[in-house]
């Protein structure tokens, strides 16, 4: 099977950017029969552990005015663009008019926390254009703060609307709604 956009099944699309598919990382290995679908779509133990610990921490201290949505929640920015988020934090009042149904949300969360990415980053380094494009697009959509936790480099990127982005070692505390988060302190 040749690997062209026309021969790649839709279920291997992770996100859409400017009407172009962004495939799951290692999708070519799946198409060659070297990996199964769970291996390319699933989170690693480390990613899952960090997500779980952050959700538990925020659940304990975050105001009841907020709700956390997880599991690669789909966010539709417009007809040609949709993105996924590990943790999307919404004000409950923003969701009151939204029906709970099987579709992507089309309103911006207040905050997004991402642990690595499941996107194919062929030819990019860890801080490649994918992270910049996705972050810029989400900020323009109305997300106020995006936090990227990068496990390979042990870095945290904090991007806020109208501010310079910060990159720090993940052993430094960062804040979300007055809650201090420190990744190594969350690990076993």
Phi and psi in degrees as GROMACS dihedral restraints (atoms count N, CA, C in turn):
[ dihedral_restraints ]
;  ai    aj    ak    al  type     phi  dphi    fc
    3     4     5     6     1   -77.0    20    10
    4     5     6     7     1   154.6    20    10
    6     7     8     9     1  -108.0    20    10
    7     8     9    10     1    87.9    20    10
    9    10    11    12     1  -125.9    20    10
   10    11    12    13     1   163.1    20    10
   12    13    14    15     1   -55.2    20    10
   13    14    15    16     1   -30.9    20    10
   15    16    17    18     1   -74.4    20    10
   16    17    18    19     1   -23.5    20    10
   18    19    20    21     1  -101.8    20    10
   19    20    21    22     1     1.9    20    10
   21    22    23    24     1   -94.0    20    10
   22    23    24    25     1   123.2    20    10
   24    25    26    27     1   -61.6    20    10
   25    26    27    28     1   146.9    20    10
   27    28    29    30     1   -59.7    20    10
   28    29    30    31     1   -31.2    20    10
   30    31    32    33     1   -67.0    20    10
   31    32    33    34     1    -8.2    20    10
   33    34    35    36     1   -91.4    20    10
   34    35    36    37     1     1.6    20    10
   36    37    38    39     1   -82.4    20    10
   37    38    39    40     1   123.6    20    10
   39    40    41    42     1   -88.2    20    10
   40    41    42    43     1   -43.9    20    10
   42    43    44    45     1  -150.0    20    10
   43    44    45    46     1   168.9    20    10
   45    46    47    48     1  -122.6    20    10
   46    47    48    49     1   133.7    20    10
   48    49    50    51     1  -130.9    20    10
   49    50    51    52     1   117.1    20    10
   51    52    53    54     1    51.7    20    10
   52    53    54    55     1    45.1    20    10
   54    55    56    57     1    65.8    20    10
   55    56    57    58     1    16.9    20    10
   57    58    59    60     1  -113.4    20    10
   58    59    60    61     1   133.8    20    10
   60    61    62    63     1   -71.6    20    10
   61    62    63    64     1   142.1    20    10
   63    64    65    66     1  -111.4    20    10
   64    65    66    67     1   116.4    20    10
   66    67    68    69     1   -86.7    20    10
   67    68    69    70     1   162.2    20    10
   69    70    71    72     1   -62.7    20    10
   70    71    72    73     1   144.9    20    10
   72    73    74    75     1   -58.8    20    10
   73    74    75    76     1   148.2    20    10
   75    76    77    78     1    63.2    20    10
   76    77    78    79     1    20.7    20    10
   78    79    80    81     1   -62.4    20    10
   79    80    81    82     1   -31.2    20    10
   81    82    83    84     1   -66.8    20    10
   82    83    84    85     1   -35.7    20    10
   84    85    86    87     1   -65.0    20    10
   85    86    87    88     1   -37.7    20    10
   87    88    89    90     1   -63.6    20    10
   88    89    90    91     1   -46.9    20    10
   90    91    92    93     1   -62.8    20    10
   91    92    93    94     1   -28.5    20    10
   93    94    95    96     1   -84.4    20    10
   94    95    96    97     1    -2.3    20    10
   96    97    98    99     1    82.0    20    10
   97    98    99   100     1    13.5    20    10
   99   100   101   102     1   -90.7    20    10
  100   101   102   103     1   -18.7    20    10
  102   103   104   105     1  -133.6    20    10
  103   104   105   106     1   152.8    20    10
  105   106   107   108     1   -93.5    20    10
  106   107   108   109     1   169.8    20    10
  108   109   110   111     1   -62.1    20    10
  109   110   111   112     1   -36.6    20    10
  111   112   113   114     1   -64.6    20    10
  112   113   114   115     1   -32.4    20    10
  114   115   116   117     1   -68.9    20    10
  115   116   117   118     1   -26.9    20    10
  117   118   119   120     1   -96.5    20    10
  118   119   120   121     1   -25.0    20    10
  120   121   122   123     1   -95.3    20    10
  121   122   123   124     1   -24.3    20    10
  123   124   125   126     1   -77.2    20    10
  124   125   126   127     1   156.1    20    10
  126   127   128   129     1   -85.2    20    10
  127   128   129   130     1   153.8    20    10
  129   130   131   132     1   -75.1    20    10
  130   131   132   133     1   165.4    20    10
  132   133   134   135     1   -56.7    20    10
  133   134   135   136     1   -45.0    20    10
  135   136   137   138     1   -62.5    20    10
  136   137   138   139     1   -47.2    20    10
  138   139   140   141     1   -60.2    20    10
  139   140   141   142     1   -47.9    20    10
  141   142   143   144     1   -62.4    20    10
  142   143   144   145     1   -41.1    20    10
  144   145   146   147     1   -63.5    20    10
  145   146   147   148     1   -45.8    20    10
  147   148   149   150     1   -62.5    20    10
  148   149   150   151     1   -45.6    20    10
  150   151   152   153     1   -58.5    20    10
  151   152   153   154     1   -48.6    20    10
  153   154   155   156     1   -59.5    20    10
  154   155   156   157     1   -45.6    20    10
  156   157   158   159     1   -66.3    20    10
  157   158   159   160     1   -38.4    20    10
  159   160   161   162     1   -66.4    20    10
  160   161   162   163     1   -43.7    20    10
  162   163   164   165     1   -60.7    20    10
  163   164   165   166     1   -42.9    20    10
  165   166   167   168     1   -64.3    20    10
  166   167   168   169     1   -43.9    20    10
  168   169   170   171     1   -62.1    20    10
  169   170   171   172     1   -49.3    20    10
  171   172   173   174     1   -65.5    20    10
  172   173   174   175     1   -37.1    20    10
  174   175   176   177     1   -60.9    20    10
  175   176   177   178     1   -31.6    20    10
  177   178   179   180     1   -77.6    20    10
  178   179   180   181     1   -36.5    20    10
  180   181   182   183     1  -114.8    20    10
  181   182   183   184     1   -17.3    20    10
  183   184   185   186     1   -73.4    20    10
  184   185   186   187     1   141.0    20    10
  186   187   188   189     1   -55.3    20    10
  187   188   189   190     1   149.0    20    10
  189   190   191   192     1   -66.5    20    10
  190   191   192   193     1    -4.7    20    10
  192   193   194   195     1   -74.1    20    10
  193   194   195   196     1    -8.7    20    10
  195   196   197   198     1  -116.9    20    10
  196   197   198   199     1   155.9    20    10
  198   199   200   201     1  -130.8    20    10
  199   200   201   202     1   139.8    20    10
  201   202   203   204     1  -102.9    20    10
  202   203   204   205     1   129.3    20    10
  204   205   206   207     1  -114.6    20    10
  205   206   207   208     1   135.8    20    10
  207   208   209   210     1  -129.0    20    10
  208   209   210   211     1  -168.2    20    10
  210   211   212   213     1    72.7    20    10
  211   212   213   214     1    43.1    20    10
  213   214   215   216     1    58.0    20    10
  214   215   216   217     1    50.7    20    10
  216   217   218   219     1   -55.4    20    10
  217   218   219   220     1   132.2    20    10
  219   220   221   222     1   -85.3    20    10
  220   221   222   223     1   132.5    20    10
  222   223   224   225     1  -123.4    20    10
  223   224   225   226     1   116.2    20    10
  225   226   227   228     1   -90.4    20    10
  226   227   228   229     1   115.9    20    10
  228   229   230   231     1   -83.5    20    10
  229   230   231   232     1   -39.2    20    10
  231   232   233   234     1  -168.0    20    10
  232   233   234   235     1  -171.2    20    10
  234   235   236   237     1   -58.8    20    10
  235   236   237   238     1   -34.8    20    10
  237   238   239   240     1  -100.7    20    10
  238   239   240   241     1    -0.9    20    10
  240   241   242   243     1  -138.0    20    10
  241   242   243   244     1   128.4    20    10
  243   244   245   246     1  -144.8    20    10
  244   245   246   247     1   147.4    20    10
  246   247   248   249     1  -130.6    20    10
  247   248   249   250     1   162.4    20    10
  249   250   251   252     1  -115.6    20    10
  250   251   252   253     1   150.7    20    10
  252   253   254   255     1  -135.2    20    10
  253   254   255   256     1   137.2    20    10
  255   256   257   258     1   -64.4    20    10
  256   257   258   259     1   -50.8    20    10
  258   259   260   261     1  -133.6    20    10
  259   260   261   262     1   121.7    20    10
  261   262   263   264     1  -118.4    20    10
  262   263   264   265     1   126.7    20    10
  264   265   266   267     1  -110.6    20    10
  265   266   267   268     1   118.9    20    10
  267   268   269   270     1  -112.7    20    10
  268   269   270   271     1   149.2    20    10
  270   271   272   273     1   -72.6    20    10
  271   272   273   274     1   133.7    20    10
  273   274   275   276     1   -56.7    20    10
  274   275   276   277     1   -36.8    20    10
  276   277   278   279     1   -63.2    20    10
  277   278   279   280     1   -28.2    20    10
  279   280   281   282     1   -71.2    20    10
  280   281   282   283     1   -19.8    20    10
  282   283   284   285     1  -100.9    20    10
  283   284   285   286     1    -3.9    20    10
  285   286   287   288     1   -59.8    20    10
  286   287   288   289     1   -32.1    20    10
  288   289   290   291     1   -94.7    20    10
  289   290   291   292     1     2.3    20    10
  291   292   293   294     1   -96.2    20    10
  292   293   294   295     1   126.4    20    10
  294   295   296   297     1   -71.9    20    10
  295   296   297   298     1   140.5    20    10
  297   298   299   300     1   -82.4    20    10
  298   299   300   301     1   107.3    20    10
  300   301   302   303     1  -150.1    20    10
  301   302   303   304     1   175.1    20    10
  303   304   305   306     1   -85.0    20    10
  304   305   306   307     1    73.9    20    10
  306   307   308   309     1  -153.6    20    10
  307   308   309   310     1   167.6    20    10
  309   310   311   312     1   -73.6    20    10
  310   311   312   313     1   148.8    20    10
  312   313   314   315     1   -79.6    20    10
  313   314   315   316     1   142.3    20    10
  315   316   317   318     1  -115.2    20    10
  316   317   318   319     1    23.2    20    10
  318   319   320   321     1  -122.1    20    10
  319   320   321   322     1   145.3    20    10
  321   322   323   324     1   -75.6    20    10
  322   323   324   325     1   138.4    20    10
  324   325   326   327     1   -72.5    20    10
  325   326   327   328     1   164.6    20    10
  327   328   329   330     1   -74.3    20    10
  328   329   330   331     1   -41.2    20    10
  330   331   332   333     1  -133.7    20    10
  331   332   333   334     1   150.1    20    10
  333   334   335   336     1  -131.9    20    10
  334   335   336   337     1   136.6    20    10
  336   337   338   339     1  -120.5    20    10
  337   338   339   340     1   126.2    20    10
  339   340   341   342     1  -119.9    20    10
  340   341   342   343     1   136.7    20    10
  342   343   344   345     1  -113.7    20    10
  343   344   345   346     1   108.2    20    10
  345   346   347   348     1    55.0    20    10
  346   347   348   349     1  -153.9    20    10
  348   349   350   351     1  -152.0    20    10
  349   350   351   352     1   154.8    20    10
  351   352   353   354     1   -98.5    20    10
  352   353   354   355     1     3.9    20    10
  354   355   356   357     1   -76.3    20    10
  355   356   357   358     1   147.5    20    10
  357   358   359   360     1   -71.9    20    10
  358   359   360   361     1   123.2    20    10
  360   361   362   363     1  -115.3    20    10
  361   362   363   364     1    42.6    20    10
  363   364   365   366     1   -50.9    20    10
  364   365   366   367     1   126.1    20    10
  366   367   368   369     1    76.9    20    10
  367   368   369   370     1     7.5    20    10
  369   370   371   372     1  -114.4    20    10
  370   371   372   373     1   151.6    20    10
  372   373   374   375     1   -85.7    20    10
  373   374   375   376     1  -178.1    20    10
  375   376   377   378     1   -61.0    20    10
  376   377   378   379     1   -31.2    20    10
  378   379   380   381     1  -104.8    20    10
  379   380   381   382     1    39.2    20    10
  381   382   383   384     1   -73.0    20    10
  382   383   384   385     1  -174.4    20    10
  384   385   386   387     1   -64.2    20    10
  385   386   387   388     1   -25.7    20    10
  387   388   389   390     1   -55.1    20    10
  388   389   390   391     1   -49.7    20    10
  390   391   392   393     1   -62.8    20    10
  391   392   393   394     1   -42.1    20    10
  393   394   395   396     1   -67.3    20    10
  394   395   396   397     1   -48.6    20    10
  396   397   398   399     1   -60.0    20    10
  397   398   399   400     1   -48.2    20    10
  399   400   401   402     1   -63.3    20    10
  400   401   402   403     1   -44.7    20    10
  402   403   404   405     1   -64.5    20    10
  403   404   405   406     1   -48.4    20    10
  405   406   407   408     1   -57.3    20    10
  406   407   408   409     1   -45.2    20    10
  408   409   410   411     1   -63.0    20    10
  409   410   411   412     1   -43.0    20    10
  411   412   413   414     1   -68.6    20    10
  412   413   414   415     1   -37.3    20    10
  414   415   416   417     1   -64.9    20    10
  415   416   417   418     1   -42.5    20    10
  417   418   419   420     1   -65.3    20    10
  418   419   420   421     1   -29.8    20    10
  420   421   422   423     1   -70.8    20    10
  421   422   423   424     1   -23.8    20    10
  423   424   425   426     1   127.9    20    10
  424   425   426   427     1    -1.3    20    10
  426   427   428   429     1   -67.0    20    10
  427   428   429   430     1   133.9    20    10
  429   430   431   432     1   -83.5    20    10
  430   431   432   433     1   -34.0    20    10
  432   433   434   435     1  -149.1    20    10
  433   434   435   436     1   134.0    20    10
  435   436   437   438     1  -125.2    20    10
  436   437   438   439     1   129.5    20    10
  438   439   440   441     1  -117.7    20    10
  439   440   441   442     1   121.5    20    10
  441   442   443   444     1  -104.0    20    10
  442   443   444   445     1   127.4    20    10
  444   445   446   447     1  -109.8    20    10
  445   446   447   448     1   115.7    20    10
  447   448   449   450     1  -105.8    20    10
  448   449   450   451     1   111.7    20    10
  450   451   452   453     1   -75.1    20    10
  451   452   453   454     1   -33.0    20    10
  453   454   455   456     1   -66.2    20    10
  454   455   456   457     1   -44.5    20    10
  456   457   458   459     1   -95.0    20    10
  457   458   459   460     1    -6.9    20    10
  459   460   461   462     1    56.2    20    10
  460   461   462   463     1    50.0    20    10
  462   463   464   465     1  -122.2    20    10
  463   464   465   466     1   157.0    20    10
  465   466   467   468     1  -125.1    20    10
  466   467   468   469     1   129.5    20    10
  468   469   470   471     1  -109.0    20    10
  469   470   471   472     1   129.2    20    10
  471   472   473   474     1  -119.0    20    10
  472   473   474   475     1   118.9    20    10
  474   475   476   477     1  -119.9    20    10
  475   476   477   478     1   124.1    20    10
  477   478   479   480     1  -124.3    20    10
  478   479   480   481     1   146.6    20    10
  480   481   482   483     1   -57.7    20    10
  481   482   483   484     1   126.4    20    10
  483   484   485   486     1    78.4    20    10
  484   485   486   487     1     7.9    20    10
  486   487   488   489     1  -126.1    20    10
  487   488   489   490     1   158.7    20    10
  489   490   491   492     1   -67.8    20    10
  490   491   492   493     1   142.0    20    10
  492   493   494   495     1   -71.3    20    10
  493   494   495   496     1   149.1    20    10
  495   496   497   498     1  -115.0    20    10
  496   497   498   499     1   141.1    20    10
  498   499   500   501     1  -124.6    20    10
  499   500   501   502     1   126.1    20    10
  501   502   503   504     1  -137.2    20    10
  502   503   504   505     1   160.5    20    10
  504   505   506   507     1   -65.5    20    10
  505   506   507   508     1   146.3    20    10
  507   508   509   510     1   -74.1    20    10
  508   509   510   511     1    -5.1    20    10
  510   511   512   513     1   -84.0    20    10
  511   512   513   514     1    -1.8    20    10
  513   514   515   516     1   -90.1    20    10
  514   515   516   517     1   140.8    20    10
  516   517   518   519     1   -66.6    20    10
  517   518   519   520     1   143.9    20    10
  519   520   521   522     1  -129.2    20    10
  520   521   522   523     1   161.3    20    10
  522   523   524   525     1  -113.6    20    10
  523   524   525   526     1   144.8    20    10
  525   526   527   528     1  -143.7    20    10
  526   527   528   529     1   114.1    20    10
  528   529   530   531     1    52.6    20    10
  529   530   531   532     1    40.5    20    10
  531   532   533   534     1    78.8    20    10
  532   533   534   535     1     2.5    20    10
  534   535   536   537     1   -97.0    20    10
  535   536   537   538     1   125.5    20    10
  537   538   539   540     1   -82.8    20    10
  538   539   540   541     1   130.9    20    10
  540   541   542   543     1  -122.9    20    10
  541   542   543   544     1   130.6    20    10
  543   544   545   546     1  -133.9    20    10
  544   545   546   547     1   114.5    20    10
  546   547   548   549     1   -60.9    20    10
  547   548   549   550     1   -51.1    20    10
  549   550   551   552     1   -58.5    20    10
  550   551   552   553     1   -30.8    20    10
  552   553   554   555     1   -71.8    20    10
  553   554   555   556     1   -17.4    20    10
  555   556   557   558     1   -85.5    20    10
  556   557   558   559     1   -19.2    20    10
  558   559   560   561     1   -81.8    20    10
  559   560   561   562     1   153.7    20    10
